[in-house]
Amino acid sequence: MLRQAIVEYGMPLCEAIEPTPEPRGREVLLRIRHCGVCHSDLHLLDGHFDLGGGKSLDVRGGRELPFTLGHEIEGEVEAVGPEATGVAIGQRRVVFPWIGCGQCDSCRAGEEQICVKPQQMGIQVDGGYATHLLVPDARYLIDYAGIPAERAGSLMCSGLTAYAALRRLGNLAERGPVLIMGLGGVGMMGFAFAKAMFAHAPVVADISAAKREAALAAGAASAWDPSDPEARRAFLKATGGVFGAVDFVGAEVSFNFAQAALKKGGKLVVAGLFGGSFSMPIPFLPMRAIAIEGSYVGTLAEAEAMIDLVRSGKVPPLPIETRPLAAANQALDDLRGGRVMGRIVLTT
């Protein structure tokens, strides 16, 4: 098998050729065909997340180098272990990568994505920037029939993140437009899902004029520039605020704009991992009766429901650019430089 691996944090990936593993027990060997490139891959490659104020979260622990990134994985079943059930050789499947220990309270509640001892592909264990991958159990392989193969892998990250974050708004999403904060790959997916899931056209905010124009052309009710110092005042005057907002950036500018946009009784769900910190007077929380909640990807059940929604045709596809696995470093550089509209998917 071939893979593009981290051999030193902060440095380009290196190509390696290694023996192809054989599945044992309930394992399934997947011949990877597509793997999406995600902003989280940049943080893992750098070895840290920015926490703001000159602080960072070191994420170099918990994995051995060389290490293979990639958690947006689609491929073909090439071999199965003697105890594997539910899949057959030759079937195409998308991987649910947010795998847990199976023993903790979160896992027993069906929330493996927030496991205390996670085994997430491309995060703690080797992922999809490769030609082959061992999946520990066939239950993590989802049938995506009816969805283009190059689109399926990215749905397990950007799609699932967007879908699950929007679901956390609950009934608040029925009371008026939802604010989609950030129109990168995940944010644009959130915009598409919001249009499919809710009765009201969403409002959007992004610092990129081109992305705002694209969202307006696709049906956004209004679009705002959060870097404009007058934008918050203008937003509240024009809309009266929103009951539900999702921050798909997770930066200081995006968070501050989104929380200020909330009506009394509103909720902000933060799904972005860009980095930074925020400060808010504590009395504002009870006085405004607002809720701030984090959302990290989603559950296996949510992933299956999300795939069904996409399969229904109600969620328009985002722009996808396919590149060969050998071009992984350039893809990461382009993503870091903000030169990507939609999603880059590596092919093997």
Secondary structure, DSSP 8 states (H G I E B T S, - for coil): -EEEEESSTTS--EEEE-------TT-EEEEEEEEE--HHHHHHHHTEEEEETTEEEE--TT--SSEE---EEEEEEEEE-TT--S--TT-EEEE------SSSHHHHTT-GGG-SS---BTTTB--SSBSEEEES-GGGEE--TTS-HHHHHHIIIIIHHHHHHHHTTGGGGGGS-EEEE--SHHHHHHHHHHHHH-SS--EEE-S-HHHHHHHHHTT-S-EE-TTSTTHHHHHHHHH--EEEEEESS-SHHHHHHHHHTEEEEEEEEE---S-------TTHHHHHT-EEEE--S--HHHHHHHHHHHHTT-S----EEEEEGGGHHHHHHHHHTT--SSEEEEE-
